[in-house]
Amino acid sequence: MGSFIVCRLWHGLLVVLGVSFTVFAVTRLFGDPVSLMLPLSASAEQRMAFAQEIGLDQPLFVQFIRFLGDLATFDFGESLWQRRPAIEVVFERLPLTLMLIGTGLGFAILLSIPLGMIAALRPGGFLDRFIVSAGLLGLSMPQFWVGLLLIVVFSVQLKLLPTSGMGTPLHLVLPALTLALTPLARLTMLVRSSMIDELNQHYVRTVRAKGLPFTRILRVHTLRNILISYMTLAGWELITTLAGYTVVVETVFAWPGLGLTAVQAIQRGDLFLMQAIVFVIALLIVLINIVLDIVFKMIDPRINLN
């Protein structure tokens, strides 16, 4: 286990470095960062002075070595928009994004297992058809549209919940529900199909013939056997939500997390803040993958991690 963790950390470091190099190359080779960060009215002297101030007048190789040194100390420079260290802005907004993701995915996980099991108990029945139809509907609706629909219904018409922003726990309800919709649908469909397969296995018929309670069969045998595939999909939902879905949801609901900050940094041409956001998200994704592999080994010791 120890050698596996060290190996995975090494591979994760390579991934983070690769992502950082990609960001460096895109921002330097496919555009002019100085023109992006300064207003159009800036003179040539102002552009040259600004480039010297942030080190963009140096050769690309020198800039990249300096960039790697800054990564090692989490020094991404000062945010041009916030006028303070970029990494400080990221660490200020990151907890809000994690709170939104944790609430949304937690809601999806809590509901997907019982809903999938209910649908699997009577395939083709009324509840099964209803849950499958609702799941397909949830997968087909884009999140920005769902968010706007929830705002119209619960905020504008019923006046039950705030439309946007952050302040009270009620502000978290609509964005969390919007974020949970797609993962809930996918996880429920996975539990349903996996449970149907497991309930048709010979070992289930054997233990039922021996008189084992059906609820115990579901909890101890079938549910445990689908846990690896469920955790794999749940981990993927966590990663895709962190890397993309939160940008849409936070923008719709003006939730002041990392996703909305990324959009605002792009709009303001804040290169240093964008680099910090991409680096921290890549680091989190690598750590999530390592934790998931360790959890898989704990669930099923037969898994070879070497």
N, C-alpha and C positions, 0 to 999 in steps of 0.2 A: 504493500500500500504506500509506504514512504517513497519508494523509487518512482512509483506511478505519479504521485503528487509532484515530485521534483520534475519529472519529465513533462507533465502537463503544464507546470508553471513556465518551463523553458519554451514550450511550444506557444503558450499564451503570450509570452514576451515577444516572440517573433511575430505573432499576429498583430500585437499592438504597434510594434515598430513598423510593420508593413502598412498598417492603416495610417500611421503618422507620416510615413514617407509619401503615401498617396496624397494626403492632404497637403503636404508641403509642395509636391510636384504640381498639383492642380492649381494651387493658389499662386505659384511662381511662374510656371511655364505656360499656362493657358490664360493669361491675362496680366494686367498691370495692377498689383496690389495698391500702389500709391494712388493711382487714378481712382481705384475703387473706394479708398478710404478718405480721399479729400474731395471737397466740392468741385464742381466743374469750373467754377470761377477762379480756382487757385492758379497762381502764376507759375512759370517754370522755376523760378528761384525758390518758391515755397515748396514745390514738389521735390526739388533736389535737397533742400534742407530737411524735409520730413523723411526722405529716404535715408539720409545719413543718420538721422536721429534714431530710427528703428532698425538700422543695419541692413537695409535692402540695397544699398549701393555696393555691397561686397559681392565677390564672385559666389555663384550658387553653391559650390562645394563648401566654402567658408560659412555661408548661411546655414547649410544643412548640419555641419558639425556643431555650430552654435545652437541650432534648433534641438539637436539631440541632447546637448548639455542642459538646455532649459527643461527638456522633458524629465530628465533625471531628478531635477529639483522641483518639479511642478511649477516652474516659472514660465508662464506663457505671455508675459508682458502685461501692460495695462490696457484694460478695455477702453477703446476710444469713445464708446457710448457712455459707459458708467463712470469713467475716470477713476477707476480703482483696479487692483489686480484682477485679471480675468478669472483665475482659479477661485478667487474669493466669491465672485458672482456665481460660479458654477456650484460651489459647495453650499451657497445660500439657497439656490433654487432646487437643487437635487432632492432634498428631503420632501418637498412638496410634490414632486413627480413620483417619488417612491410611495408616498402616502396614497396618491391617486391610483397608482398601479396596484398596490397592495389591497386597497378596498375593492377595486373592480375585479381583479383576478380572484380574490378571496370569495367574493360573491359568486363568481362563475364556478369555482371549484366546489363550493358548498351545495350548489343546486344541481350541477351536472351529474354527479354520481347518483343521487336518488332518482332524478328524472330519467337517466339512461337505464337504470335498473327497472323502473316501473314500465318503461317502454319494452324492455326485453322479456318481461315475464309473460306477456301476451302479444307476440308478434302478429301484426295485422289487425289487432283490436282497435277499439275507439281511441283509447289513451295513446297507444302506439302511433296511430295515424296522426293524432293531434300533435304529439310531441315532435314527430318527424317533420310535419308541415311547418310547425313553428320554428324548428331548427333551420330548415331550408329558407324560410322567410328571413330569419336573422342573418344567415350567411349572404343573402342576396342584397341586403340593404346597406349602402355605404354609411360609414359612421358619421360623417358630417351631416348627412340628411337626417339620420336618427336623432342627432343632437339638436338640430333645429326643430324637428317635430316635437321632441320632448319639451323644448322651451316654449313652443306655441301652446301646447296642451296644458302643461303643469305650471308654467309661469305666467303666460299672457292671459289664458282663458280661466283656468282654475285659481290662479294666484296663490298657489300653495308653496312654491319653491322659488328661490332667487334665480334670475336669468343667467348671471355670470359673476365672475370675481371670486374672492375668498374672504371669509370673515367668520362664519359660523359653520357648524357641522352640516347644516342644510345646504350650504353651497357645494358640498361634496357629492350630494346625492345624484344629481343629473349627470355630471361628467363621469362618475363611477359607473352608473347604469349604462351609459353610452359605450364606455370602454369595455364593459363586461359582455356586451351582446354577442359579438363575434366569437370570443373564446368560449362562452357558454354554449353556443350552438355547436361548435366543433367538438368540444369535450363531451357533450351529451351524446352526439352521434357516435363517437368512438366508444363510449361506455355501452351504448345499446348494441352495436354490432359485435363488440368483444364479448359481452355477456351472453348474447345469443349463441355464439360459437362455443363458449365454455359450457353452457347449460346442455348442449348436445353432445358433450364428450362422454366417453364410457365411464370415466371415474365418477362423474356426477350420478349416473344411473346406479352405479355400484353402492355409493355411500347412501343414496336415498333408499335403496333396497335393504340396507342394513338398519334403517330406521333413524338415521341422523336427521335432526330437525332441519327443515329447508332454510330457515333463517340463518342457521349456523353454516350451512353449505355456502350460502351467498357471502357471508362475512369472512369466513376462514379460508375457503377454497377458491371460489370463482373470482371474488374481488381481489384477492392477493395475486392471482395469476395474471390479471390484466393491469396490475399496478405499474409494471415497467413501461408498457406502452402508454399508459395514462400519464405517468410522470414525464415521459419523453415529449408528448404533445403539450403538456402543461408548461414544461421548460421552454419549448419553442414559442408558445404563446407569450410567455414572459419576455423572451428576447425580442420578438417582433413588436410587442407593445412598447418596450423600452426604446427600441431603435426607430419606430415609425408612428405607431398608432397614437402615441401621446401628443405628437405634434399637431395632428388634426383635432383631437378632442380638446387640448388646451387652447388652441386657437379659437375654436367655436365658443368655448365657455370663458375665455379670457382668464384661464387658470394660470397663475404666475409661476409655472414650473419651468423645467429645462426645455421642454418642447417649444413653448411660446417664446422663451428667451432665444432659442436658436433661430426662429423665424424673425424676431426683431433684430438679431445680430446680422442676419443676411440683408435685411432691408436697410440697415444703417452702415453696411460695409465694414463691420467690426471683425476684421480678420483674426485677431488674437483671441477674441471670445469664442469664435467658431472653432478654432483649433483646440481650445481647452474643452469645449463641449464634446467634440468628436473623440478626443483622447479619453476622457472620463467614461463615456458610454462604451467605447471599445474595451476599456479595462473592466468595466462591470460585466460585460457580456462574457469575457474570458473567465472571470471568476465564477459566474453563474454556471458555465459549462463544467468547470472543475467540480463545483459542489454537487451538481447533478450526477456526475460520474461516480462520486463517492457514495451518494445516496443509493444509486443503482446497486453498487456492490454490497451495501448494507441490507438492501431488500432481498437480493438474490446472490448469495455467496458464490454461486457457480460461475458468475460473470468473471472473465479473465481480463484484468485491466493492464496487463503487462504487454 
